[in-house]
Amino acid sequence: MGNTEKSGTKSSPQVKVSIFHLLLVLVGANLMMLLTPDFGMLHSFLSIPDIYTWPAVIIGTALLFMGFNGLYKNL
């Protein structure tokens, strides 16, 4: 009759999503999706030189990593 825990009331800790990091993920994904050489949507419509597309892919990848790094925060 002593100390029994209620197994049905356990809940996981709440998680807070950072809006800034979410925007970093979205911008990075859009840069990669639009400007990837030979596969990107914008690159297929327009003739964009590779000197502009490769830095955009590198920046987009960096933004994705930075965004996913701090996206979720435990309260």
Backbone torsions as a table, in degrees:
resi	resn	phi	psi	omega
1	MET	NA	-3.1	-172.5
2	GLY	-70.2	-119.4	-173.5
3	ASN	-94.7	99.7	175.0
4	THR	-113.6	135.5	179.6
5	GLU	-91.2	145.2	176.4
6	LYS	-85.3	114.2	-175.7
7	SER	-77.3	-19.5	-177.3
8	GLY	-82.4	-13.5	-174.3
9	THR	-102.2	4.4	179.0
10	LYS	-73.5	135.1	179.0
11	SER	-132.8	155.0	178.9
12	SER	-77.4	154.9	179.6
13	PRO	-65.9	148.8	-179.6
14	GLN	-70.6	149.2	-178.8
15	VAL	-120.9	136.1	177.7
16	LYS	-106.7	133.6	179.8
17	VAL	-99.9	128.3	179.2
18	SER	-81.7	123.1	-178.8
19	ILE	-67.6	-38.3	179.5
20	PHE	-61.6	-45.3	179.7
21	HIS	-69.3	-32.0	175.2
22	LEU	-64.4	-40.4	176.6
23	LEU	-66.4	-36.4	175.9
24	LEU	-61.8	-41.4	178.7
25	VAL	-64.2	-44.1	-179.0
26	LEU	-65.2	-42.9	180.0
27	VAL	-67.4	-41.8	178.3
28	GLY	-63.5	-41.4	178.9
29	ALA	-67.1	-38.4	178.5
30	ASN	-66.6	-41.5	177.1
31	LEU	-59.9	-44.3	-179.5
32	MET	-69.1	-39.9	-177.5
33	MET	-69.0	-34.8	-176.6
34	LEU	-85.3	-37.2	-167.6
35	LEU	-114.5	12.5	177.1
36	THR	-65.7	127.9	-178.8
37	PRO	-60.9	134.3	178.1
38	ASP	68.7	-7.6	179.3
39	PHE	-128.9	-22.1	-175.4
40	GLY	-68.8	151.2	-178.2
41	MET	-66.6	-48.4	-178.8
42	LEU	-69.3	-33.9	178.8
43	HIS	-67.9	-29.3	180.0
44	SER	-77.4	-26.9	179.9
45	PHE	-84.3	-39.3	-176.3
46	LEU	-114.5	156.1	176.9
47	SER	-92.3	91.2	-179.0
48	ILE	-101.5	128.6	179.9
49	PRO	-64.9	153.3	-178.6
50	ASP	-67.7	-17.9	178.9
51	ILE	-66.6	-21.5	177.3
52	TYR	-97.7	-28.3	-173.9
53	THR	-81.0	-40.0	-179.0
54	TRP	-65.4	-42.6	174.2
55	PRO	-62.6	-33.4	177.6
56	ALA	-66.3	-36.6	177.4
57	VAL	-68.0	-41.0	179.0
58	ILE	-66.0	-43.3	178.3
59	ILE	-65.5	-41.0	178.3
60	GLY	-62.4	-40.5	177.7
61	THR	-65.9	-41.3	178.0
62	ALA	-64.1	-40.8	177.9
63	LEU	-64.9	-37.3	176.5
64	LEU	-62.7	-46.7	179.8
65	PHE	-64.2	-41.8	178.4
66	MET	-66.0	-37.6	-179.5
67	GLY	-69.7	-43.9	-179.7
68	PHE	-72.4	-21.5	-179.3
69	ASN	-64.7	-40.1	-177.0
70	GLY	-120.0	27.0	-175.0
71	LEU	-68.5	-46.5	-176.6
72	TYR	-108.3	136.9	177.5
73	LYS	-129.8	132.1	176.9
74	ASN	-79.4	143.2	177.4
75	LEU	-94.2	NA	NA
